[in-house]
Structure formats: structure tokens, C-alpha cells
Amino acid sequence: MITKEKLKTHIDSFPDELSIDELIERLLFVEKLENRIAESENNETISEAELEKEIQEWFR
């Protein structure tokens, strides 16, 4: 979940004019970004070696 303060920071970096569709896209991106940052801070990521192993399994 994103805080109002972080959201305000992101919104301040948006262009002065944008469509509702663009706004929704940007807000979804901000949410995904903040979720990934939180996962990283909580050590909920996998190592590069684990990732390589998973990718190899995809192509079998």
C-alpha cells in the first residue's frame, strides 16, 4: 500500500496535463513500483541464480 505522501511526490512529477487513461496508467505503475520496492526491503526477492534456474525451466 502506498502512503498519501509518497503518492503526492509522484503526482508532482506528472505532466501538468494528461488524460484520465494516462493518469490511471501512471498510478498503476507507481503502485507496482512501490510494491516491488517494499518486497526488496523485506527480502522477498529471489537471487539471480534462482532466477536463472526458473528461466531455464520455462524453456524446457
N, C-alpha and C positions, 0 to 999 in steps of 0.2 A: 504494500500500500504506500502511496506517495503522500507526503505532507503538503499542506497548502503552501508552505514557504518554498519548498523545492519547486512546486508547480509554478508559483509566481516567477521564480527565477527563469524557468524555461520559457514561460509565456512572454517575458520581457525580451527574449531573444528572437521571438517570432517576428515576421514582417508586419508592417503597420496594417496592411490589407491582405486578407486571404479568405478563401471561400470556406463554408462550413465543412465541406468534404476535406479540404486541406487541414483545417483545424483538427478534425477528428483523427486524420492520419497522423498528424504530429503528436497529438495527445496519446494515441495508442503506442507510438514509437517511444515517447517519454516513459510511459508505464513499463514497456518491455525493457528499456534501458535500466530503469531504476530497479526492476526485479532482478535483472542479471547482476547488477552491482551488489544488491543485497545477498544474492546467492554466493557471490565471490567472497564477500566479507564474512559470511557464515560457513565458509569452507565447504560449500555444497557443489563444488565443481569436480570434474574428473581431470586426471593428469593427461598430459599429451600422449603418453604411452597407451593409456586406456582408450583414448580417442582413436588412435591409430588402429588398435585392436578391433574396436567397434566398426570402423570404416572398412577394414579388411573383411569382416563378417558380412557386411552389406553386399559385397561384390562376389560372394560365394554362391 
